[in-house]
Amino acid sequence: MTLIEHGVPLARLTTIGTGGPAAALARPKTLEDLTEALRFAESEELEVVVVGLGSNMLAADEGVDALVLRLEGELAAVETSAQFLSAGGGATNAVCLHRARDAGLGGFEFACAIPGTAGGGVRMNAGAYGRDWSEVLVRALVVTVDDDAWLTAEELGLEYRHSSLSSSQVVARVEYRLEPRSPSDIRETVAELVGRRKATQPTNKRTFGSVFKNPVGDVGAGQLLEQCGLKGHRIGGAVISPKHANFIENAGGATTADCVALMVEARRRALDECGVVLEREVALVGAVDLPPLT
Ligand SMILES: Cc1cc2nc3c(=O)[nH]c(=O)nc-3n(C[C@H](O)[C@H](O)[C@H](O)COP(=O)(O)OP(=O)(O)OC[C@H]3O[C@@H](n4cnc5c(N)ncnc54)[C@H](O)[C@@H]3O)c2cc1C
């Protein structure tokens, strides 16, 4: 039986460092472990929440009445063959990129600055520099308590920072199709992209990546919020990044409530001052919600 831990604070599992205790936490290492954990959740009538690196997640300060899953072992292993890379849902993008580079496979460089996992990338259809998961993904193994199935990008409903997956569907494995590229070319591209990131985003602070999706049009969410004068705006321990206004930094002792309060203020100002309705990108977990704009 997979070990079930109780009361582990989600603050330890999220990059922003906020979030109260999980009712239950399991770290399945095989497909069998995963199925067993899902059966446990069903029998205890617990919702299931998968946490990758928690790099686009805000969890309720009061805690989460769910079985939280962290995929490890085989479910985080990475293999390459010919032009394919196969990654467990819990494999980090950094490890995938290293393995791809060592195997002389390019096309995943865009993910170098996305600090998540293969499964989190599928769920969010993560992307950067004009590319996203839908362009490299061949198929993903999606597991529920009742069955498992390999789904294509189309079947996963991948759109801009969106998939049609629900929280009870666990991405256990992802297959990417890449293309031959020399390791030195890959290294060069990655260095260039990482350099660009460091210049424009608070990469050395605790954040959860983009707060809002970019609205339709030429002006990104960050630029819009900067125009509203929100850079440096602080509530409690959370502050709108002085470097990039679509990031919230944990300046010390931040809570999820502080982050949500900043999001409420940012959305209100974007609507009042620019007439734009901003849509949340970050995943909310537990009893935490962004109230509708009034
Ligand atoms: C500094 C920084 C920079 C970032 N830059 C980018 C960027 O350029 N582009 C971008 O798209 N994102 C970016 N992000 C956000 C984040 O890294 C991505 O959304 C990433 O794909 C989230 O992956 P994760 O594994 O951390 O998912 P988590 O944050 O742990 O979870 C996000 C959602 O995915 C679900 N999930 C996670 N794993 C699985 C799984 N195996 N099966 C099913 N559901 C799962 C969770 O339940 C949750 O709903 C950035 C974040 C940070 C902190």
The ligand as an SDF file (V2000), in Angstrom:
LIG
                    3D

 53 58  0  0  0  0  0  0  0  0999 V2000
    9.4670   31.4870  -12.6650 C   0  0  0  0  0  0  0  0  0  0  0  0
    8.3450   30.8280  -13.4240 C   0  0  0  0  0  0  0  0  0  0  0  0
    8.2750   30.9560  -14.7970 C   0  0  0  0  0  0  0  0  0  0  0  0
    7.2280   30.3550  -15.5000 C   0  0  0  0  0  0  0  0  0  0  0  0
    7.1780   30.5000  -16.8630 N   0  0  0  0  0  0  0  0  0  0  0  0
    6.1880   29.9100  -17.5530 C   0  0  0  0  0  0  0  0  0  0  0  0
    6.1280   30.0350  -18.9850 C   0  0  0  0  0  0  0  0  0  0  0  0
    6.9570   30.6430  -19.6360 O   0  0  0  0  0  0  0  0  0  0  0  0
    5.1090   29.4210  -19.6330 N   0  0  0  0  0  0  0  0  0  0  0  0
    4.1570   28.7070  -18.9700 C   0  0  0  0  0  0  0  0  0  0  0  0
    3.2550   28.1510  -19.6240 O   0  0  0  0  0  0  0  0  0  0  0  0
    4.1910   28.5780  -17.6250 N   0  0  0  0  0  0  0  0  0  0  0  0
    5.1770   29.1520  -16.9040 C   0  0  0  0  0  0  0  0  0  0  0  0
    5.2120   29.0380  -15.5480 N   0  0  0  0  0  0  0  0  0  0  0  0
    4.1070   28.3200  -14.8560 C   0  0  0  0  0  0  0  0  0  0  0  0
    4.3370   26.8240  -14.6570 C   0  0  0  0  0  0  0  0  0  0  0  0
    5.7170   26.5300  -14.5820 O   0  0  0  0  0  0  0  0  0  0  0  0
    3.6810   25.9910  -15.7640 C   0  0  0  0  0  0  0  0  0  0  0  0
    2.2910   26.1990  -15.8210 O   0  0  0  0  0  0  0  0  0  0  0  0
    3.9520   24.5040  -15.5450 C   0  0  0  0  0  0  0  0  0  0  0  0
    3.5470   23.7720  -16.6620 O   0  0  0  0  0  0  0  0  0  0  0  0
    3.2240   23.9610  -14.3030 C   0  0  0  0  0  0  0  0  0  0  0  0
    3.7270   22.6620  -14.0750 O   0  0  0  0  0  0  0  0  0  0  0  0
    3.7550   22.0230  -12.6390 P   0  0  0  0  0  0  0  0  0  0  0  0
    4.1780   20.6300  -12.8070 O   0  0  0  0  0  0  0  0  0  0  0  0
    4.5270   22.8410  -11.6840 O   0  0  0  0  0  0  0  0  0  0  0  0
    2.2070   22.0730  -12.2940 O   0  0  0  0  0  0  0  0  0  0  0  0
    1.5480   22.5340  -10.9220 P   0  0  0  0  0  0  0  0  0  0  0  0
    1.7570   23.9920  -10.7380 O   0  0  0  0  0  0  0  0  0  0  0  0
    1.9500   21.6180   -9.8490 O   0  0  0  0  0  0  0  0  0  0  0  0
    0.0060   22.2970  -11.2780 O   0  0  0  0  0  0  0  0  0  0  0  0
   -0.6500   23.0920  -12.2430 C   0  0  0  0  0  0  0  0  0  0  0  0
   -1.9500   22.3740  -12.6430 C   0  0  0  0  0  0  0  0  0  0  0  0
   -1.6130   21.1700  -13.3090 O   0  0  0  0  0  0  0  0  0  0  0  0
   -2.1680   20.0450  -12.6290 C   0  0  0  0  0  0  0  0  0  0  0  0
   -1.2050   18.9440  -12.7320 N   0  0  0  0  0  0  0  0  0  0  0  0
    0.0970   18.9240  -12.3790 C   0  0  0  0  0  0  0  0  0  0  0  0
    0.6410   17.7320  -12.6670 N   0  0  0  0  0  0  0  0  0  0  0  0
   -0.3380   16.9720  -13.2110 C   0  0  0  0  0  0  0  0  0  0  0  0
   -0.3990   15.6390  -13.7000 C   0  0  0  0  0  0  0  0  0  0  0  0
    0.6500   14.8230  -13.7030 N   0  0  0  0  0  0  0  0  0  0  0  0
   -1.5980   15.1960  -14.1640 N   0  0  0  0  0  0  0  0  0  0  0  0
   -2.7030   15.9900  -14.1750 C   0  0  0  0  0  0  0  0  0  0  0  0
   -2.6890   17.2680  -13.7320 N   0  0  0  0  0  0  0  0  0  0  0  0
   -1.5220   17.7470  -13.2570 C   0  0  0  0  0  0  0  0  0  0  0  0
   -2.3780   20.5230  -11.1970 C   0  0  0  0  0  0  0  0  0  0  0  0
   -3.3580   19.7680  -10.5260 O   0  0  0  0  0  0  0  0  0  0  0  0
   -2.7970   21.9680  -11.4420 C   0  0  0  0  0  0  0  0  0  0  0  0
   -4.1540   22.0280  -11.8410 O   0  0  0  0  0  0  0  0  0  0  0  0
    6.2480   29.6170  -14.8100 C   0  0  0  0  0  0  0  0  0  0  0  0
    6.3320   29.4710  -13.4140 C   0  0  0  0  0  0  0  0  0  0  0  0
    7.3650   30.0640  -12.7240 C   0  0  0  0  0  0  0  0  0  0  0  0
    7.4310   29.8880  -11.2280 C   0  0  0  0  0  0  0  0  0  0  0  0
  1  2  1  0
  2  3  1  0
  2 52  2  0
  3  4  2  0
  4  5  1  0
  4 50  1  0
  5  6  2  0
  6  7  1  0
  6 13  1  0
  7  8  2  0
  7  9  1  0
  9 10  1  0
 10 11  2  0
 10 12  1  0
 12 13  2  0
 13 14  1  0
 14 15  1  0
 14 50  1  0
 15 16  1  0
 16 17  1  0
 16 18  1  0
 18 19  1  0
 18 20  1  0
 20 21  1  0
 20 22  1  0
 22 23  1  0
 23 24  1  0
 24 25  2  0
 24 26  1  0
 24 27  1  0
 27 28  1  0
 28 29  2  0
 28 30  1  0
 28 31  1  0
 31 32  1  0
 32 33  1  0
 33 34  1  0
 33 48  1  0
 34 35  1  0
 35 36  1  0
 35 46  1  0
 36 37  1  0
 36 45  1  0
 37 38  2  0
 38 39  1  0
 39 40  1  0
 39 45  2  0
 40 41  1  0
 40 42  2  0
 42 43  1  0
 43 44  2  0
 44 45  1  0
 46 47  1  0
 46 48  1  0
 48 49  1  0
 50 51  2  0
 51 52  1  0
 52 53  1  0
M  END
$$$$
